[in-house]
Amino acid sequence: MKQEIMEIALKRSIFIPSNELYSPTGGFYDYGYVGKALKRKLEDFWRKFFLKRDGYLEIESVYILPEVVLKASGHLSCFGDPVVECTKCKKKFRADHLLEEKTSGGFHDKRWEGMKPEQLTNELKQRNLKCPECGGALGEVGWFNLMFKTNIGPIEGTTGYLRPETAQGIFLNFQRIFRSHGSKLPIGIAQIGKSFRNEISPRQGLVRLREFSQMELEYFFNPNSPTHPKFKEVENEKFRVYTREEQKKGSERCVELTARESVEKKIVPNEIMAYFMAREMQFYTKLGIPYDALRFRHMLPEETPHYSGGNIDLEVKVSSGWVEVIGNAYRTDYDLRSHSKASGKDLSVLLEDGSKIIPHVVEPSFGVDRTLLCVLEHCYRKGGGAERRDWEWFDFPAFLSPFEVAVLPLMKKDGLDGKASEVAERLREEGFDVFYDETGSIGKRYARQDEIGTPYCVTVDYQTLKDETVTVRFRNDGKQAREEIQKLPEKLWLFIKGNKLCL
């Protein structure tokens, strides 16, 4: 993340290093009151955009899973990263990332993911790479499972793990939800929540965390009919694809395709995944990320997860390189079949024609924290410009802003503060997220609101006491309009709905 963005994020309580009073542990961040509001707005928008529109269901499952569950899912044996230890200082590093950093100019310029430990050991030795901390010699590359291990109950031996993804809770609950919701395919089941991965060497702020939030959707369907009922609505939607062929050539060139073309060219495995990819493009551009900063990367075979019949990641270009924000996976029937076998329970479903199948699954998995990081960077604006402000600010879409409106008395006297408090309370009753501020000069208060992306500032001044009108300041151009207090809620909702950020 750019240093300027990090500074303003810390200054305005967007996020805070966890346990900051002590020596912070890498890979953990807290959200301040501004960041939490922004995160909540993002999650609510995701619910509206993906779940409510298409009638998908949302559940909430537990964080701790018994070992038998993660053995069946393959995470116990396959969910890990290559680790190498310094023979001198004993610090440990992720071997493939160490090679990426030492042999290329950016985080994703060259890919070492998917190599076996012995291959990575040879690569490290051939390049004579040393410990980045002390310069000592590196040992042999090993394998490190990324799950946090715990014991369930007081008796040792009942092993559990913090969930590495939210998806397994959906698969475990699939049969009961399927039956209670009419026993019909397709069905979409979603979950928003925390996941945990004990990263070897977390870095890049919110890009690689040990505790993070996911928004995951599992779309269960009949494999004999891999179509989506709304695909025609998006079949001509365009997106850029970073193909396997271009990656192997070392090229950065992307191919622009429509959703329909991506299926016909067999880059995307089916219409269902293409539907979600098209919708993801719409979603991220509405968040303020430009089209040219988005690409779908077709994961190479050696990178593809153990459960997947094909993975295509959505990546966003930021100052540090390309960052993965969504993993689109065609999970086939891997999870349901694995849990069926391990538990001895039949997880097949009965179709209308009397046949039985185990449903296949397409999964779009969104990283909340990484998405927020990308939104912060692409919505960040420096001072200057036509509005001549000498402070930094965030150009969030109005619906995403942590606070929709700030209410500010011009002066903290003569009854202006009391009147402003009344206006703030009225707007809160109308459903607005309101920031009330009466400290400092009005100019400094405008600057503080710009710095957290508040789209509208309502100023209560002496004229307000005479005619029940207030000044509405628009964030993006700093211009102002006079509005009646009685009509203010209606006007502000219209502004937000139309994303009207300039007068």
C-alpha positions in Angstrom: 0.0 0.0 0.0 1.2 3.5 -0.7 2.7 5.2 2.3 0.4 8.2 2.0 -2.7 5.9 2.2 -1.2 4.0 5.1 -0.7 7.2 7.0 -4.2 8.6 6.4 -5.7 5.2 7.2 -4.0 5.1 10.6 -4.6 8.8 11.2 -8.4 8.5 10.6 -9.0 5.1 12.3 -9.6 3.1 9.1 -7.4 0.3 10.4 -5.0 -0.2 13.3 -2.2 -2.7 13.8 -3.4 -5.2 16.3 -2.0 -5.2 19.8 -0.3 -1.9 19.0 0.5 -1.2 22.7 2.9 -4.1 22.6 5.1 -5.4 19.8 2.5 -6.0 17.0 2.4 -9.6 15.6 2.5 -9.7 11.8 -0.6 -10.5 9.9 -3.2 -9.0 12.2 -5.1 -5.7 11.8 -8.0 -4.2 13.7 -10.6 -2.0 12.0 -11.2 1.4 13.6 -14.7 2.9 13.6 -14.2 4.4 10.1 -12.8 1.2 8.7 -15.5 -0.9 10.3 -18.2 1.2 8.8 -16.5 1.0 5.4 -16.2 -2.8 5.8 -19.9 -3.1 6.8 -21.0 -1.1 3.8 -18.9 -3.3 1.5 -20.5 -6.5 2.9 -24.0 -5.1 2.7 -23.4 -4.1 -0.9 -22.2 -7.6 -1.7 -25.3 -9.1 -0.1 -27.5 -6.8 -2.1 -25.6 -7.3 -5.4 -25.1 -11.0 -5.3 -27.5 -12.6 -2.8 -30.7 -10.6 -2.7 -30.8 -10.0 -6.4 -30.7 -13.7 -7.3 -32.4 -15.1 -4.2 -29.4 -16.9 -2.7 -29.3 -17.9 1.0 -26.9 -16.8 3.7 -25.9 -18.9 6.7 -23.4 -18.6 9.5 -21.3 -21.5 10.6 -18.7 -22.1 13.4 -15.1 -21.1 13.3 -13.6 -24.3 14.8 -13.8 -27.5 12.9 -12.9 -31.1 14.1 -9.9 -32.7 12.5 -12.0 -35.3 10.7 -13.8 -32.6 8.6 -10.5 -31.0 7.4 -9.0 -34.4 6.7 -12.0 -35.3 4.5 -11.8 -31.9 2.7 -8.1 -32.4 1.9 -6.9 -29.4 4.0 -5.0 -31.5 6.4 -2.7 -33.0 3.7 -2.8 -30.3 1.0 -3.3 -26.9 2.6 0.2 -25.5 3.1 3.1 -23.5 1.8 6.8 -24.2 1.2 8.9 -22.9 4.1 12.7 -22.4 4.4 14.6 -21.7 7.6 17.8 -19.7 8.1 20.5 -21.9 9.5 22.0 -19.0 11.4 19.1 -16.8 12.9 16.5 -19.6 12.6 13.9 -17.3 11.1 11.5 -18.9 8.6 10.4 -17.6 5.2 8.0 -18.7 2.5 10.4 -20.1 -0.1 8.4 -19.2 -3.3 7.9 -15.6 -2.2 11.5 -15.3 -1.4 12.4 -16.3 -4.9 9.8 -13.9 -6.3 11.2 -11.0 -4.4 14.8 -11.7 -5.2 14.4 -12.6 -8.9 11.8 -10.2 -10.2 10.7 -6.6 -9.8 7.2 -7.2 -8.4 5.0 -9.4 -6.3 3.5 -11.2 -9.3 6.1 -10.7 -12.1 7.4 -14.3 -11.9 5.6 -17.3 -10.4 7.1 -20.0 -8.3 3.9 -21.2 -6.7 3.2 -24.9 -7.2 6.8 -26.0 -7.2 7.7 -28.9 -5.0 10.0 -28.3 -2.0 13.0 -30.0 -3.6 12.6 -27.9 -6.7 12.6 -24.7 -4.6 15.6 -25.9 -2.7 17.5 -26.3 -5.9 16.4 -22.9 -7.2 17.5 -21.2 -3.9 20.9 -22.9 -4.1 21.5 -22.1 -7.8 20.9 -18.4 -7.1 22.9 -18.5 -3.9 20.1 -16.7 -2.0 20.8 -15.9 1.6 18.6 -15.0 4.6 17.1 -11.5 4.0 17.4 -10.8 7.8 20.9 -11.8 8.7 22.6 -13.0 5.4 22.9 -16.5 6.7 22.7 -19.7 4.7 19.2 -21.1 4.0 18.4 -24.7 4.7 16.2 -27.2 2.9 12.7 -26.2 1.9 10.0 -28.0 3.8 6.2 -28.0 3.9 4.1 -26.0 6.5 0.4 -26.6 7.0 -1.3 -23.2 7.4 -4.1 -24.1 9.7 -4.2 -23.0 13.3 -4.4 -26.1 15.5 -6.2 -26.3 18.8 -7.7 -28.8 21.2 -11.5 -29.1 21.7 -12.3 -29.6 25.3 -10.1 -30.3 28.3 -8.9 -33.8 27.2 -5.9 -33.8 24.9 -6.4 -35.6 21.6 -9.6 -34.1 20.4 -7.9 -32.0 17.7 -9.6 -29.1 16.0 -8.6 -26.3 13.7 -9.7 -22.7 13.1 -11.4 -22.9 9.7 -9.1 -21.9 6.7 -12.1 -20.9 4.6 -15.8 -20.4 5.2 -16.8 -22.8 2.5 -16.7 -26.1 4.5 -19.4 -24.9 6.8 -21.7 -24.5 3.7 -20.9 -28.0 2.5 -21.5 -29.5 5.9 -24.9 -27.9 6.1 -25.9 -28.3 2.4 -28.2 -31.3 2.8 -30.3 -29.8 5.6 -30.6 -26.5 3.8 -31.4 -28.1 0.5 -34.2 -30.1 2.0 -35.7 -27.2 3.9 -35.7 -25.0 0.8 -37.7 -27.2 -1.5 -35.1 -29.8 -2.6 -34.5 -28.1 -5.9 -31.4 -27.3 -7.9 -29.8 -24.9 -8.5 -29.3 -23.4 -5.1 -26.9 -20.7 -3.9 -25.7 -20.7 -0.3 -23.4 -18.0 1.0 -21.5 -17.0 4.1 -19.6 -13.9 5.2 -17.2 -14.4 8.0 -13.7 -14.9 9.4 -11.1 -17.4 8.1 -7.7 -18.1 9.6 -4.4 -19.1 7.9 -1.1 -19.2 9.9 0.9 -17.5 7.2 4.7 -18.1 7.3 5.7 -14.5 6.6 2.7 -12.2 6.3 3.4 -9.0 4.5 2.0 -6.1 2.4 -0.5 -5.0 5.1 -4.0 -6.2 4.3 -2.9 -8.4 1.4 -1.7 -11.3 3.5 -3.3 -11.7 6.8 -3.5 -14.5 9.4 -7.1 -13.6 10.3 -9.2 -12.2 7.5 -12.8 -11.9 6.2 -14.3 -13.7 3.3 -17.5 -13.4 1.3 -18.1 -16.8 -0.2 -20.9 -18.2 -2.4 -21.4 -21.8 -3.3 -23.6 -22.4 -6.3 -24.9 -26.0 -6.4 -26.1 -27.3 -9.7 -26.9 -30.3 -11.8 -23.6 -31.2 -13.7 -25.8 -32.3 -16.6 -27.1 -28.7 -16.9 -24.2 -26.3 -16.2 -26.1 -23.2 -17.2 -27.3 -20.1 -15.3 -30.9 -18.8 -15.7 -29.6 -15.2 -15.9 -26.6 -15.8 -18.2 -28.2 -14.0 -21.2 -28.3 -10.8 -19.1 -24.5 -10.7 -19.0 -23.3 -12.8 -22.0 -22.1 -9.7 -23.8 -20.3 -8.2 -20.8 -16.6 -7.8 -21.5 -13.7 -8.5 -19.3 -9.9 -9.0 -19.7 -8.4 -12.4 -19.2 -4.7 -13.2 -18.5 -4.5 -16.6 -20.2 -2.2 -19.5 -19.3 -0.5 -19.1 -22.7 0.5 -15.5 -22.0 1.7 -16.3 -18.5 3.9 -19.1 -19.8 5.4 -16.6 -22.4 6.2 -14.1 -19.6 3.9 -11.6 -21.3 1.6 -9.2 -19.5 -0.9 -9.1 -22.4 -4.5 -9.7 -21.6 -7.2 -10.9 -24.0 -10.6 -9.1 -24.0 -13.5 -11.5 -24.2 -17.3 -11.4 -23.6 -18.7 -13.8 -21.1 -20.1 -15.9 -23.9 -16.8 -16.0 -25.8 -14.9 -17.0 -22.6 -17.1 -20.2 -22.5 -16.9 -20.9 -26.2 -13.1 -20.7 -26.2 -13.1 -23.1 -23.2 -11.2 -20.7 -21.0 -14.0 -20.6 -18.5 -15.4 -24.1 -17.7 -19.1 -23.3 -17.9 -21.7 -20.5 -18.2 -22.2 -20.4 -14.4 -18.6 -19.3 -13.7 -18.8 -16.9 -16.6 -22.0 -15.4 -15.2 -20.3 -14.7 -11.9 -17.2 -13.3 -13.5 -19.3 -10.8 -15.5 -21.2 -9.8 -12.3 -17.9 -9.4 -10.5 -16.7 -6.9 -13.1 -19.9 -4.9 -12.6 -19.4 -5.1 -8.8 -15.8 -3.9 -8.7 -16.3 -1.1 -11.2 -19.2 0.2 -9.0 -16.7 0.2 -6.1 -14.7 2.8 -8.0 -12.0 0.5 -9.5 -11.4 1.2 -13.2 -11.9 -1.5 -15.9 -8.3 -1.3 -16.9 -7.1 -2.1 -13.4 -9.0 -5.5 -13.4 -8.1 -8.8 -15.0 -9.0 -12.4 -14.6 -6.0 -14.7 -14.3 -6.4 -18.3 -15.4 -4.4 -20.2 -12.8 -1.7 -22.5 -14.0 -2.3 -26.2 -13.5 0.4 -26.5 -10.8 -1.2 -23.6 -8.8 -4.8 -24.9 -9.0 -6.1 -26.1 -5.6 -6.6 -29.7 -4.8 -10.4 -29.4 -4.9 -10.7 -27.6 -8.2 -11.6 -28.5 -11.7 -10.4 -25.0 -12.8 -9.6 -21.7 -11.0 -9.8 -18.2 -12.4 -8.8 -15.3 -10.1 -9.9 -11.7 -10.3 -6.9 -9.5 -9.8 -6.7 -5.7 -9.2 -3.7 -3.6 -10.2 -2.3 -1.5 -7.3 1.0 0.3 -6.7 2.7 -2.9 -5.5 1.5 -5.0 -8.5 -1.5 -7.3 -9.1 -3.5 -8.4 -6.1 -5.9 -11.3 -6.1 -9.3 -10.3 -4.7 -11.5 -13.2 -5.8 -10.9 -16.9 -6.4 -13.4 -18.4 -8.8 -13.3 -22.1 -8.5 -15.1 -24.9 -10.2 -15.1 -27.3 -7.2 -17.0 -30.1 -9.1 -18.5 -32.5 -6.6 -15.2 -32.8 -4.7 -16.3 -31.5 -1.3 -19.7 -33.2 -1.1 -18.3 -36.5 -2.4 -15.4 -36.3 0.1 -17.6 -35.6 3.1 -20.1 -38.3 2.0 -17.3 -40.9 1.9 -15.7 -39.8 5.2 -19.0 -39.5 7.1 -20.8 -42.5 5.6 -23.8 -40.2 4.8 -25.4 -40.0 1.4 -25.1 -36.4 0.2 -26.6 -37.1 -3.2 -29.9 -35.4 -4.2 -33.0 -36.8 -5.9 -33.9 -35.1 -9.2 -37.4 -34.7 -10.6 -36.9 -37.5 -13.0 -36.0 -39.9 -10.2 -32.3 -40.0 -10.8 -29.8 -39.2 -8.1 -26.7 -37.1 -8.4 -24.1 -35.3 -6.2 -24.3 -31.6 -7.2 -21.4 -29.8 -8.7 -20.3 -26.4 -7.3 -19.0 -23.1 -8.7 -17.5 -20.9 -5.9 -16.8 -17.2 -6.1 -14.7 -16.4 -3.0 -14.2 -12.7 -2.2 -11.4 -11.4 0.0 -13.0 -8.5 2.0 -9.7 -7.0 3.4 -7.9 -7.1 0.0 -10.9 -5.6 -1.7 -10.9 -2.7 0.8 -7.2 -2.2 0.3 -7.8 -1.9 -3.5 -10.7 0.4 -3.0 -8.7 2.7 -0.7 -5.9 2.9 -3.3 -8.1 3.6 -6.3 -10.3 6.1 -4.5 -7.4 8.0 -3.0 -7.0 11.6 -4.1 -4.2 14.0 -3.4 -4.8 17.7 -2.7 -4.9 20.4 -5.3 -7.0 20.3 -8.4 -9.9 22.7 -9.3 -11.2 22.6 -5.8 -7.8 23.8 -4.4 -7.8 21.7 -1.3 -4.4 21.1 0.4 -5.4 17.8 2.0 -5.8 14.2 0.9 -9.2 12.6 0.5 -11.1 9.5 -0.6 -13.5 9.6 -3.6 -15.7 6.7 -2.4 -19.0 6.0 -4.2 -21.7 7.6 -2.0 -23.3 4.3 -1.1 -19.9 2.9 0.2 -18.8 5.9 2.2 -18.4 5.1 5.9 -20.7 8.0 6.8 -23.2 9.3 4.3 -23.4 12.8 5.9 -21.6 14.9 8.4 -23.6 17.5 10.4 -21.5 20.5 11.5 -22.6 23.6 13.4 -20.8 26.7 12.0 -20.0 27.8 15.6 -20.3 26.1 18.9 -22.5 28.8 20.4 -25.6 30.9 20.0 -27.7 27.7 19.8 -26.1 26.5 16.5 -24.7 23.4 18.2 -28.2 22.5 19.7 -29.8 23.0 16.3 -27.2 20.9 14.6 -27.7 18.1 17.1 -31.4 18.2 16.2 -30.6 17.9 12.5 -28.2 15.0 13.1 -30.7 13.1 15.2 -33.4 13.6 12.6 -31.1 12.2 9.8 -30.2 9.2 12.0 -33.9 8.5 12.5 -34.2 8.5 8.7 -31.6 5.8 8.4 -28.4 7.8 7.6 -25.0 7.1 9.0 -24.2 10.5 10.5 -21.0 12.0 11.8 -21.4 14.9 14.1 -18.5 17.2 14.6 -18.3 20.6 16.4 -14.5 20.8 17.1 -12.2 23.2 15.3 -12.7 25.6 12.4 -15.3 24.7 9.8 -12.5 24.4 7.2 -10.6 21.8 9.3 -13.8 19.9 9.8 -14.5 19.8 6.1 -11.0 18.5 5.6 -11.5 15.7 8.2 -14.7 14.6 6.4 -13.0 14.6 3.0 -10.2 12.4 4.5 -12.7 9.7 5.4 -14.7 10.1 2.2 -17.9 11.6 3.6 -19.8 12.7 0.5 -22.0 15.5 2.0 -21.5 17.9 4.8 -24.5 19.7 6.3 -23.7 23.0 7.9 -26.0 24.7 10.4 -25.4 28.4 10.4 -27.1 31.6 11.6 -29.4 31.6 8.6 -30.7 28.2 9.7 -32.1 29.8 12.8 -34.1 32.2 10.7 -35.5 30.1 7.9 -34.9 26.3 8.7 -32.4 25.9 5.8 -28.9 24.4 5.9 -25.9 24.4 3.6 -25.1 21.1 1.9 -21.4 20.8 0.8 -20.6 18.3 -2.0 -17.3 16.5 -1.4 -15.9 16.3 -4.9 -16.1 19.9 -5.9 -16.5 21.6 -2.6 -19.6 23.6 -3.9 -22.6 24.3 -1.7 -26.4 24.4 -2.0 -29.1 25.6 0.3 -31.7 23.0 1.3 -34.7 23.0 3.6 -34.3 20.9 6.7 -37.7 19.3 6.1 -36.7 18.2 2.6 -33.1 17.3 3.5 -33.6 13.5 4.0 -35.3 13.1 0.7 -32.7 15.2 -1.1 -29.8 13.3 0.4 -31.2 9.9 -0.5 -31.6 11.1 -4.1 -28.0 12.3 -4.1 -26.8 9.0 -2.8 -28.9 6.9 -5.2 -27.6 8.9 -8.1 -24.0 9.1 -6.7 -24.2 12.9 -7.1 -20.9 14.0 -5.7 -20.6 17.4 -7.3 -23.1 20.2 -7.4 
